[in-house]
């Protein structure tokens, strides 16, 4: 399976298993992210700083629904 949905799943799998290098390589240098406790605008390094430690808090994840257009 290819396409945006597959790429998102690959990113999440890499991130949550602690493969931060792979996850980081999958996003552009100017990517932005917004969540309830975090906002990152255009700084990939800032987002991934400490990501390995943060990813250890998650034992598993599952995607309940995923749409792709």
Buried (B, 14 or more C-beta within 10 A) or exposed (E): EEEEBEBBEBBBEBBBEBBBEBBBEBBEEEBEBEEEEEEBEEBBEEBBEEBEEBBEEEEEEEEEEEEEE
